[in-house]
Amino acid sequence: MAQMCVVRYLLYLLDDRHQNYLINMQNNIAKTIIGAVALTGTAVAGSAVAPVQEAASHSGSFCETIQNIGKVYKDSTNPYIQEVSIFGRFQAQYAYLDGNDQNGDDFNQHFDEARRVRLGAKVKAFNGFEFKANINLVKDDRPKGGDRDWGYDSFDEAKATYSFGDLMGLQDVKVSYGRHKIGVGFEAHESSKKIKTVERSALSNTIYGPRYTGLLLSGKRAGVAGTVGVLSLDKSRFVGNWDAGTAIYASARFEALQGTVILDAFYNLDYGDASKDQIGVGYEQAYSASWLGDVRGWDFAANVVVGDKGSDADAGGAERGGAFWGLVLQPSRFLIEDKLEFVTQYQYQGSSSDAGIRANSRYLSRIESKNASVDINSRRGDAHHSIYAGLNYHFCGHNSKIMTGIQYEKLDTPAGSDNVDATSLWAAYRLYF
């Protein structure tokens, strides 16, 4: 019952006028998807080949419900449709910031936000195809001083994948086309459903871009899982065309050094060309090496990043161009097995130019926009440090959890008599099915 109390309170923070609307809307969408699947099964097979699974809430626990409610249909013997599932997530959070700007003046502000509300569907069909799409169901501009609007906002991902199986000496070969999430760095490879800090680090947000339309090819060989692809920089539609610029991406994952190594590379072929680079990635190239493993009973993740923002003109001025680099270290462990988790994170990023890196944009930038007297140099500087410590309580693993944390960060700016520093207090609830 504790998690239900938390959900109700966070929903209250997020605006009690829209609680019933959001819940009813999600239920109606789910019923529509399920109904369409049932009709499709009848059309292609003459009759429904397997019953739609009932929600586990009729006989099981809350955890069983959210872990199984999305399993709509599964029948590997059906030659047309083998599996249908729906999925979604609800993420709400609160933050309080207190700090000093580059002139030594104090600031403080609190924020509450519907961070992510998504709903989607996945269909496996014709013994090889997988179709997946999900949408964002809230646009929350309240942290910026705007409105919180519930309802369809945009597509998150929308892609079609075909699995070849083993092909030409490779295992599990897949080709995928559509709107993708592209991961650079271990934090980006992990879904927001399972990240251990309330927000990803500023370094991760520097190299973690928007959703890209792209053609990706993946496979495995000799213990190495790899992905290569070409990406369109057009963001004019939910699946873009190829009239704009392009980027190339590669990633590899393998076991080494008594853990898992992830290598990522991203190269923007049209960085600095305003007529082509519609995405505005913010850099020309970035390279990441991550390691995940166990260190004396602690889950440990480390990430080293180097990149370049191209020429001064491309980067929008001499103070923002040039090379950048950074490091993230993240140890964590359960204090109570599978329930109470402690996590801490240290992050550093630096730049060869005076304003080549930025602090996290989530709320620190809102401080400046809401307070004309506060000057944090638009969060830009040449060095940024942050340290985070938090506790996560898992009601049902990552499916339902509370996250709390405290973070201190310091930004070296090229102007002003002092550096920008801020302390943030975080509280969040995460749910997905």
C-alpha positions in Angstrom: 0.0 0.0 0.0 3.0 2.3 0.5 3.6 2.7 -3.2 0.0 3.6 -3.8 0.2 6.4 -1.2 3.4 7.7 -3.0 1.7 7.6 -6.4 -1.4 9.5 -5.1 0.8 12.2 -3.5 2.9 12.7 -6.6 -0.1 12.8 -8.8 -1.5 15.5 -6.4 1.7 17.5 -6.9 1.4 17.1 -10.6 -2.1 18.6 -10.7 -5.1 16.8 -9.3 -7.3 18.2 -12.0 -5.8 15.8 -14.5 -5.4 12.6 -12.5 -8.6 10.9 -13.7 -8.2 12.2 -17.2 -4.7 10.6 -17.5 -5.8 7.3 -16.0 -9.0 7.1 -18.2 -7.0 8.1 -21.3 -4.4 5.3 -20.7 -7.1 2.7 -20.1 -9.0 3.7 -23.2 -5.9 3.5 -25.4 -5.0 0.1 -23.9 -8.6 -1.2 -24.6 -8.4 0.1 -28.2 -5.1 -1.6 -28.8 -6.3 -4.9 -27.3 -9.5 -4.7 -29.3 -7.7 -4.1 -32.5 -5.4 -7.0 -31.9 -8.3 -9.3 -31.1 -10.0 -8.3 -34.4 -6.7 -8.8 -36.3 -6.3 -12.3 -34.8 -9.8 -13.2 -36.0 -9.2 -11.8 -39.5 -6.0 -13.6 -40.2 -6.6 -17.0 -38.5 -10.4 -17.4 -38.7 -10.7 -17.2 -34.9 -8.7 -16.0 -32.0 -5.9 -18.6 -31.7 -5.3 -17.7 -28.0 -7.2 -15.8 -25.4 -6.1 -12.4 -24.4 -4.4 -12.7 -21.1 -6.4 -11.2 -18.2 -4.7 -8.7 -15.9 -3.1 -10.4 -13.0 -4.8 -8.0 -10.6 -7.8 -10.3 -10.4 -5.8 -12.9 -8.5 -2.3 -11.6 -7.9 -0.4 -8.8 -6.2 0.2 -5.3 -7.4 3.7 -6.3 -8.6 2.3 -9.2 -10.6 -0.2 -6.9 -12.2 2.2 -4.3 -13.5 4.6 -7.0 -14.6 2.0 -8.9 -16.6 -0.8 -6.5 -17.6 0.9 -5.6 -20.8 1.1 -9.2 -22.1 -1.9 -9.1 -24.4 -1.3 -12.1 -26.7 1.3 -14.8 -27.5 1.2 -17.8 -29.8 4.4 -19.0 -31.5 2.4 -21.4 -33.7 0.4 -18.6 -35.4 2.1 -17.9 -38.8 0.8 -14.3 -38.9 1.0 -12.8 -35.4 3.2 -14.4 -32.7 3.0 -11.8 -29.9 1.4 -8.5 -29.0 2.1 -6.4 -25.9 1.5 -3.0 -24.7 3.9 -1.0 -22.4 4.0 2.3 -20.7 5.7 4.3 -18.0 4.8 7.1 -15.5 7.6 9.2 -14.0 7.0 12.1 -11.6 9.6 14.1 -9.7 10.3 17.0 -7.4 13.5 19.0 -7.1 14.7 21.8 -4.8 17.8 23.8 -5.8 19.8 26.2 -3.6 23.1 27.8 -4.7 25.1 30.8 -5.8 25.5 32.4 -9.2 28.8 33.5 -10.8 28.5 36.9 -9.0 28.1 35.3 -5.6 24.4 36.0 -5.3 22.1 33.4 -3.7 19.3 31.6 -5.5 16.8 28.9 -4.6 13.8 27.4 -6.4 11.6 24.3 -6.3 10.1 22.3 -9.2 7.6 19.5 -9.7 7.3 17.8 -13.0 5.6 15.0 -14.9 8.9 13.8 -16.2 7.8 11.1 -18.6 4.3 9.6 -19.4 4.5 7.1 -22.3 2.3 4.4 -23.8 3.2 2.1 -26.6 2.7 -1.3 -28.4 4.9 -4.0 -29.8 3.9 -6.6 -32.3 5.9 -9.6 -33.4 4.6 -11.0 -36.7 5.4 -13.2 -39.7 8.1 -15.1 -37.8 10.8 -12.4 -38.0 9.2 -8.9 -38.0 8.8 -6.7 -34.9 6.9 -3.4 -35.0 7.3 -1.1 -32.0 6.1 2.4 -31.3 5.3 4.6 -28.3 4.1 8.1 -27.7 4.6 10.8 -25.1 1.4 11.7 -23.3 2.3 14.9 -21.5 4.1 18.1 -22.3 5.2 19.7 -19.1 6.4 23.2 -19.4 5.6 24.1 -15.9 9.3 24.1 -14.8 9.8 26.8 -17.5 6.9 28.8 -16.2 4.4 27.4 -18.8 1.6 24.9 -18.7 1.3 21.2 -18.2 -0.7 19.7 -21.1 -2.0 16.1 -20.9 -2.7 14.1 -24.0 -0.7 13.1 -27.1 2.4 15.2 -27.5 4.9 13.4 -29.8 6.3 10.0 -30.8 9.1 8.6 -28.7 10.2 5.7 -30.9 8.6 4.1 -34.0 10.5 1.4 -35.8 10.3 -1.9 -37.7 12.9 -4.6 -37.2 13.5 -7.9 -39.1 15.5 -10.7 -37.5 17.5 -12.9 -39.9 18.8 -15.2 -37.2 22.3 -16.5 -38.1 23.6 -15.1 -41.3 27.1 -15.1 -42.9 28.9 -16.2 -39.8 27.0 -13.8 -37.5 24.5 -14.6 -34.9 21.2 -12.8 -34.2 21.4 -10.5 -37.2 18.8 -7.8 -37.2 18.1 -4.8 -39.4 15.9 -1.9 -38.1 14.5 1.2 -39.7 12.6 4.1 -38.1 12.8 6.5 -35.2 15.4 5.2 -32.8 16.9 5.9 -29.4 20.7 6.1 -29.9 22.9 5.3 -27.0 26.3 6.9 -26.4 27.7 6.1 -22.9 26.4 3.5 -20.4 23.7 5.9 -19.0 22.2 6.3 -22.4 22.2 2.6 -23.0 20.1 2.1 -19.9 16.4 3.0 -20.2 15.1 5.8 -17.9 13.0 3.0 -16.4 16.1 1.5 -14.8 18.7 4.3 -14.3 19.8 4.5 -10.7 20.0 8.3 -10.4 17.0 10.6 -10.8 18.6 12.3 -13.8 21.4 11.2 -16.0 24.7 13.1 -15.5 25.4 16.4 -17.4 28.1 14.6 -19.4 25.6 11.9 -20.5 23.2 14.7 -21.5 26.0 16.3 -23.6 26.5 13.2 -25.8 23.0 11.7 -25.6 21.0 13.1 -28.5 17.4 13.2 -29.5 15.5 10.4 -31.3 17.0 9.8 -34.8 15.5 8.3 -37.9 18.0 5.7 -39.0 18.9 2.4 -40.6 20.7 0.1 -38.1 22.3 -3.3 -38.5 23.2 -5.4 -35.5 24.6 -8.9 -34.9 27.0 -11.0 -32.7 30.2 -12.8 -33.4 32.8 -14.3 -31.0 31.2 -12.8 -28.0 30.9 -9.3 -29.4 27.5 -7.7 -30.0 27.7 -4.8 -32.4 25.5 -2.2 -34.1 26.3 0.1 -37.0 24.0 2.6 -38.7 23.4 5.7 -40.6 21.1 8.4 -39.2 19.1 11.2 -40.7 19.3 14.6 -39.0 15.8 15.6 -40.2 13.5 16.2 -37.3 10.5 17.7 -39.2 8.4 14.6 -38.7 8.1 11.5 -36.4 10.0 9.4 -39.0 12.2 11.9 -40.9 13.3 11.9 -44.5 16.9 12.0 -45.9 16.8 15.6 -47.3 18.8 16.9 -44.3 22.2 15.9 -43.1 23.4 12.5 -41.9 25.4 11.0 -39.0 27.0 7.6 -38.5 26.9 5.5 -35.4 28.6 2.4 -34.1 28.5 0.5 -30.8 30.0 -2.7 -29.5 29.5 -4.7 -26.3 31.6 -7.5 -25.0 32.9 -9.2 -21.8 36.4 -8.1 -20.7 38.3 -7.0 -17.6 36.0 -9.1 -15.5 33.0 -7.1 -16.5 31.1 -5.7 -19.6 32.7 -3.2 -21.9 30.7 -0.9 -24.1 32.3 1.2 -26.9 30.3 3.9 -28.8 31.1 6.3 -31.6 29.0 9.0 -33.1 30.1 11.3 -36.0 27.9 14.1 -37.3 28.8 14.5 -41.0 27.0 17.8 -41.3 27.8 19.5 -38.0 27.7 23.3 -38.4 25.7 23.3 -41.6 22.4 25.0 -40.5 20.6 24.0 -43.7 21.3 20.3 -43.0 21.9 19.7 -39.3 18.3 20.2 -38.2 18.8 18.1 -35.1 21.5 20.4 -33.7 23.5 17.6 -31.9 25.8 20.1 -30.3 29.1 18.4 -31.4 30.8 17.0 -34.4 32.0 13.8 -32.9 32.0 11.9 -29.7 33.6 8.6 -28.5 32.7 6.7 -25.3 34.2 3.7 -23.4 32.2 2.2 -20.5 32.9 -0.6 -18.1 30.2 -2.3 -15.9 31.1 -4.9 -13.3 31.4 -5.9 -9.6 34.0 -4.3 -7.4 34.1 -5.9 -3.9 30.4 -6.4 -3.8 29.5 -3.1 -5.4 27.9 -2.7 -8.8 30.3 -0.3 -10.5 30.0 1.6 -13.7 32.6 3.9 -15.3 32.5 6.0 -18.4 35.2 7.9 -20.2 34.2 10.3 -23.0 36.1 12.4 -25.5 34.7 14.5 -28.3 35.0 17.6 -30.4 32.7 20.5 -31.3 34.5 21.3 -34.5 35.7 24.7 -35.6 34.9 27.9 -33.7 32.5 29.0 -36.3 30.6 25.8 -36.3 30.3 25.8 -32.5 28.7 29.3 -32.5 31.7 31.2 -31.2 35.3 30.8 -30.1 34.3 30.2 -26.5 32.2 27.2 -27.4 34.2 25.2 -29.9 37.1 22.7 -29.6 37.5 19.5 -27.7 35.6 18.3 -24.7 36.1 15.3 -22.4 34.7 13.8 -19.2 34.4 10.9 -16.7 31.5 9.3 -14.8 32.0 6.9 -11.9 28.9 5.2 -10.4 29.1 2.6 -7.5 25.9 1.2 -6.0 24.7 -1.7 -3.8 21.6 -3.0 -2.1 21.5 -2.3 1.7 18.4 -4.5 1.9 18.4 -7.2 -0.8 16.2 -6.3 -3.8 14.6 -3.4 -1.8 16.8 -0.6 -0.5 19.6 0.5 -2.8 22.3 3.1 -2.2 23.9 4.8 -5.2 26.5 7.5 -5.6 27.9 9.1 -8.7 30.8 11.4 -9.5 30.9 13.3 -12.8 33.5 15.6 -14.4 33.5 17.3 -17.7 36.0 19.8 -19.2 36.6 21.7 -22.4 39.4 23.3 -24.3 37.3 26.5 -24.7 35.9 28.9 -22.0 32.3 27.8 -22.5 32.6 24.4 -24.2 30.5 22.4 -21.7 27.3 22.9 -19.9 25.8 21.9 -16.5 22.6 19.8 -16.5 19.8 21.6 -18.3 16.9 20.1 -16.4 16.4 22.7 -13.7 19.5 24.8 -13.3 18.7 26.7 -16.5 15.2 27.4 -15.2 16.7 29.3 -12.3 18.2 31.8 -14.7 15.0 32.1 -16.8 12.8 32.6 -13.7 15.1 35.1 -11.9 16.4 37.9 -14.0 18.9 38.8 -11.3 20.6 35.4 -11.4 23.5 35.0 -13.7 24.9 31.5 -14.3 26.3 32.2 -17.7 23.6 30.0 -19.4 25.2 27.0 -17.6 28.3 27.2 -19.7 31.9 27.0 -18.6 35.2 25.1 -19.1 34.9 22.6 -16.1 32.0 21.1 -14.3 32.0 18.7 -11.3 29.1 17.0 -9.6 28.6 14.4 -6.9 25.3 12.6 -6.2 24.2 10.3 -3.4 20.8 8.7 -3.2 18.6 5.9 -1.9 16.1 4.0 -4.1 13.4 1.9 -2.6 12.1 -0.9 -4.9 8.5 -2.0 -4.4 8.6 -4.2 -7.4 12.1 -4.1 -8.8 12.4 -1.2 -11.4 8.7 -1.6 -12.2 7.7 0.5 -9.2 10.2 2.4 -7.1 10.9 5.6 -5.1 14.1 7.5 -5.8 15.7 10.2 -3.5 18.9 11.9 -3.8 21.1 14.9 -3.1 23.5 16.4 -5.6 26.2 19.1 -5.4 27.7 20.6 -8.5 30.2 23.3 -9.4 30.6 25.1 -12.7 33.7 27.1 -13.6 32.6 30.0 -15.8 34.7 32.5 -17.8 33.1 35.6 -16.3 32.0 36.8 -12.9 33.9 36.8 -9.6 32.8 33.4 -8.4 32.0 30.0 -9.8 28.4 28.7 -10.0 27.5 26.1 -7.4 24.2 24.4 -6.5 22.9 21.8 -4.2 19.8 19.8 -5.4 17.4 17.7 -3.4 15.5 15.1 -5.5 12.5 12.9 -4.9 10.9 10.8 -7.7 8.5 8.0 -8.4 9.0 5.6 -11.3 6.5 3.0 -12.6 6.4 1.0 -15.8 4.7 -2.0 -17.2 
